[in-house]
Amino acid sequence: MTHIQRTVDAVWRIESARIVATLAKMTGDVGLAEDLAQEALVAALTQWPGSGVPRNAGAWLTAVAKRKAIDGWRRREGLDQRYRAIAHDLSQTSEDEWQPIDDDVVRLVFTACHPVLSPESQVALTLRVVAGLTTGEIARLLLVPIATVQQRIVRAKKTLSAAQVPFEAPDPSEWASRLGAVLGVVYLLFTEGYAATSGDRWMRSEIANEALRLGRVLAGLLPSEPEVHGLVALMEFQASRFAARVARDGAPILLSDQDRSRWDRAQIERGRAALKRADAAGRGRGNYALQAAIAECHAIAPSIEETDWERIVLLYEALGQLAPSPVVELNRAVAVSMASGPAHALRIVDRLSAEGQLRGSYLLPSVRGELLARLGRTEEARSELLTAAGLATNQHQRAVLRAKAAAL
């Protein structure tokens, strides 16, 4: 990858949500907005090698995409006076007038999560237009084929356009019908930022921080919804460890090796306060609040050994009943290994493997390798860790797994 390509990729990661939100507000069409943003990226790859990277790259991309929209309108037969007025006004806008957008990104998430789309399409489209993830990254995050993701995104754009869905936050009476999808994609955004599925970075903090910001905005909009506060609490707890998760050379630092004095105690307290707000609703803990409670156990523990693993096992059992998934069960196995020993946990992992759960993911062989190593089954452990390294798509994750195998 050339220097310019890396620069364009970095700008897109940081600015894509704001760029697409700006264009969606202008055109009223999320699908068209994303297409225009992609055309601007192509223009950057063509022009920046000769002209250099602009001082405000996000503004440059937004301005180019706006001009492309204007040109498209002007080419249409029977262009009405409204479009002429819009084109004239936007053509007078200076690139330097571009400013970061807050509320428009929230509108973008709500639009992408419109009920006319299937839940699967809502997630795929939001990860594409808000997080700026590639179809390959989305496929790995959702554990589905790339072709499936591509079909979902294309169909979602066409559906929004055909249904003439406006670019706006819905009426408060409609929030409940979209809340589950919105929270789901915000959580996936944070997950991708917390542990990148691919590339040469262990974390994408800009994506995680944007997800946390969106969660805080939603908590302000919906103060009586406990799961909003539960999700904010979860993200606050996880984000509190960011400074301790990466070494100066970019290498990952695992939980057991982290300097807990570097954890952000103020952020941990914000997480605890958000979890208390979720509990105050008196409706019982939901999916995100249960995950937040697990994260709280880690956040307040003085060390990995002094962590309340028995409580974490119970919380994972509750989570598995409420929102069953192979990843939850795998995480429960890790907690069981700490509370009751690796032999008990290995039975859970072997059952998941026999059922074909998480096939193609590095997660299961990596956990199995760790458990086998603790049981003294060194050769089997090394084989599992190398298998996991071969499946991992993040360079740092792959290096960690290979180092563990080498140490055996």
N, C-alpha and C positions, 0 to 999 in steps of 0.2 A: 504494500500500500504506500503511495507517495505521500509526501508531506501535505500537499493540498488536500488529498483525499482524507487524511487523518483530521485535518483542520475542519473540513466540511462536516465530517462525521461528528466531531466534538461540538460544533455549533448547533447541529441538528439535535443532538442529545439535550442540550441545554435550552434551546430556544423553540423547539418544534411546537410545543403546546401553545405558546403565545403567538407564534406565527400563524398557525392554523386557526386559532381562535379569532385573530384579527381578520383573517380572510373570510372566515365563516360569517362574522358579523357584517362584513362588507357585502358578501354575495348572497347570504342567506342559505347557503348550500354547503354542508360539511364535506360531502364527497368532492365537490368541485374545489373547495378550499384546499383539501389535501393534495389533489392533483396539481393545483397551481403551485403549491409549496414544493412539490417534487420537481416541477419544471424549473423552478428557481434554483434548486440544488444542481440540476444539470447545467444551468447557465453559470453557476459559480465554479463548477469543475472546468468549464471551458474558459472562463474569463480570468479567474484569480491567478492561474499560473503566470499570465502576462502582466496583469495590473497589480498584483499583490492582494493580500487579504485586507478588506476594508476595516477601518477603525471600529465601526459598529456593524459587525457582520450580520446580526439579526435584523437590523434596520435595512441593510442592503437586500437581503433575501425577501423581506416583506415588500419592499418597494418594487423589486423586480416582479414578484408574483402579482402585485396590484396592477402593474402595467400590462401584464399578460391578460389579466381579467378585463381590463379596459379595452385592449386590442380585440379581445374576443367579442365583447359587446358591440364595438364599432363595426365589426365585420358582419354582424347579423343584419339581415334585411328587415326593414321596417323598425329600426331602433327607435324606441319611443323617447319622449322628452325627459322622462325620469332617468333613464340610463345616461342620456347626454349630460344631465346635470350632475349625476354621480361621477361620471368620467372626468368632467371638467374640474370638479372639486378635488378629486383624488390626484389628478395630474399636477395640481398645484402644491401637493403635500411634499415637504422636504423629508429626506431619509432621516435626518437628525431629529425629526419630530416624533419618531417612533418611540413609544414608552412601554415598559413591561405592563402586562395586563393581569389583573387579578380576577375580577368577577367574570370576565369573558371565558376564562378557562373553566370555571365552574359551569357556565352555560354549555360549554363544549361537552363536558362530561354528561350533563343531563340530556343533551340532544343525542349523543351517541348511545345513550341508554333508553331511548324512546321505546314505548311498548310495542310499536309496530315491528320491531326487530326481535328475533329470538334471543334468549339469554346468551347463547353461544356467540351470536353475531354481535351483540352489545359488547361483550368482553373483548372480542377480537378487534372490533373497530376502535374502541377506546384505547386499547394498548397501542394501536397503530397511530391514531391521530393525537393522543394526549402524551403518551410516553415516547413516541417516535421510534418504537421498536420495529425491527425488520420482521418479515413473515417467518423467517427461520427462528428468530429469537422467541416470537410468540408461540410457535409450534412447540419448541422445547419447554417453554413455561407451562403450556397447557397439556403437554404430552399427547399431541395429535400430529398427523402428517402435515407437512408444509402446504401441500395442495389443498387440504381442507381449510386451512387458515386463509389462503388466497381466495378461495371460493366464498367464504363467509364475509370477507371484507368487501369484495366486489359486489356481492348481493346486497350487503347492508347499505352501501352507498346508493345503489340503484333504488332500493326500497325507500330510503329517506327522501330521495329526489321525487320518486313517483307519488309518495304520500304528501309531498310538499310540507315536510316537517319544518317549522320555523326554528331559527337559531335563537333560543331563549330558554331561560329557566322556567319550568312549568309553574302553573298556578299551585299555591300551597295544597290545595285539595288533591292534586295529582302526585305529590311528593311520595306518598306511601307506596304507590304502585311502582315507583322507580327506585326506591331507596335501596332495596336488596341488591340490585344490579350495580348501582352507583358505589355502594360500599365494597362490593366484590371487586370492581375494577380498581378502586383506590388502593385496596389491599394488595392486589397483584402488582400495581405500580410500585408500591413500597417494597414488595418482595423482590422485584427485579433490581431495585436500587440497593437493597440490603445485601443481596448475593447475586451478582450478575450471571445470567445463564451462559454467556459466551464473551469472547473478547479477551483483552489483556489487562483488565482491571478487576480486582476482587469485589469492589463495590462501585455503584454509580450513585454517589451521595446526592447529586443534583436531582435525580429522579425520586429518590426516597424523600428528600426534603420537600419536593413539590407535592408528593402524596400526603405528607404530614400537614402541609399548609392547607390542602384541599380538605383534609379531615377536620382541621380546626374550623374552617369556614362552615362546613356542614354542621358541626356541633353548635355553632352560633345560630344557624338557620333553624335547626331542629333540636332545641335544648331539652325537649321531653322524650327524645328517642334514646333509650339506653344503649342500643348497639352502636350508635354513632360515637358515644362516649367510650364504649368498650374498644372500638377500633382505634380511636385517638390514644387511649391508654396504652394499647399494644404497641403502636408506633412510637410513642414517647419512650417506653421502656427499651425498645430495640435500638432506637436512635441514640439513646444515652451512652451506648457502648462504641459508637463510631470511632472516636478518637483512639480507642485501644484495640481496634480490630485490624489495623493495617500498620505494618512497619514502615520505616522511612523509605525503603527500597520498593514499596508497594506489595511486599509479601504479606499474606494473611496471617493473623495471629488468632489461633483458636481460643474458644472460651476458657479452657483450662489453663491457658498460658497468659491470659490477659492481665495487665496491671489494673486492678480494680480501682486504684486511686485515681485513674484517669477517666473513670466513668463520670458522666455529668450528673451529679447529685440533684441539681435543681430540676433537671429534666425527669429524673426518676420521681421526684416529688410531684411534678406535673402529671406524670402517669398515674401515680397513686390517687391523686385528686380526681382525675378523670374516671378512674375505676370506681371510686366512691360515688361519683355522680351517676354512673351506670347502675350501681347497686341501689341507690336511693329511689329509683323508679319502682322498686318492689316487684318486678316481674320475673325475677330469676335471671341468672346469667345466660346469655346467648353465646353463639359461636365465638365472636370476637372478645367478649368479656372473659370467657373461659381461657382463651389464649393469652389474654392480658394477665390473668391471674397466674398463669404458668410463668410468663415473663417476669412478673413481680417477684416470684420465688427466687429467680436467678438474680434479679436486681438488688435484692436486700441481703443476699447470702454473702458472708465474709470470704468464702472460698468455695471451690467446686466440691470439696469434701463435706463442708458444713451446709450445703444446700439441702433443703427439705425435699428429698427425692420421693419419699412416701406420699407426700401431699401432691407432688407433680404427677405421680402415677394415677392417683385418684382423679385429678383434674383431667388427665388425658382419657381416662375411662369415661368420664362424663362427656367430654368432647366427642369421643368416638360414638357414643349413643346419639348425640344431638346432630353431629355432622360427620358421619362415618366416611373415611377415605383411607387409602393405603398409606399415605404420608403421615396421617395422624397415628395410625397403628405402628408405623415404623418409629416415629418419635416416642410412642409409648414404650416400645421395646428398648430404646436407649435409656429411658427413665427406669425401667424395670432392671436393666443391667446394673444401674448404679444403686438401686434400692435392694435388690435381691440376688444380684450376681449375673454374670454373662450366660450361664447355662440356661436359666429361665428365659432370658431375652432371646437366645438363639432359637428356641422353639417357636417363638412368635415370628421371627424373621424367616425361618425355614418354611413356615406355613404360608407366608406371603409369597415366597419364591415358588412354592409348589402350585399356588393358585395363579401364577403368572402375573402377579401384581407388580407394577412398576417396571415391566419389561422394557429394556432400552434405556433406563435411567441409571445413572451412576450411584444413586442414593442407596439402593438395597445392597449391592456388593460392597460398598464402602463401609456400611454399618456391619455387615456380616464379617468382613475382614477384621474389623476392630474387635468384634466379639471372639472370633477364632484366635486372634493374637492373645487376648487375655486368658483364653483357655489353654494356651500353650501349643495350639495346633498351627505351628509356624508356617509350614509349607502351604497349607490350605489358605491361611490368612494372606500370605504374600500373593498367591494367585488371585484371590478375590480383590485385593487392593489394586493390582495391576489391571484387572478387568474393569474396575471402577475408573481408573485413570484413562483407560481407552475410551470409555463412554463420556467422560467429562468434556464439556466444550469450552469451559473457562480455563484459560492458561494457568492461572494461579491455583485453581482447584486441582487441576491435573498434576501440577508440580508437588502439591502437598501430599497427594495420594502416592505418587511415585517415591517421595522421600520416606513415607511411612513403610512402603514395601521394602525399600533399600535398608532401612534400619532393622528390619527383621532378618 
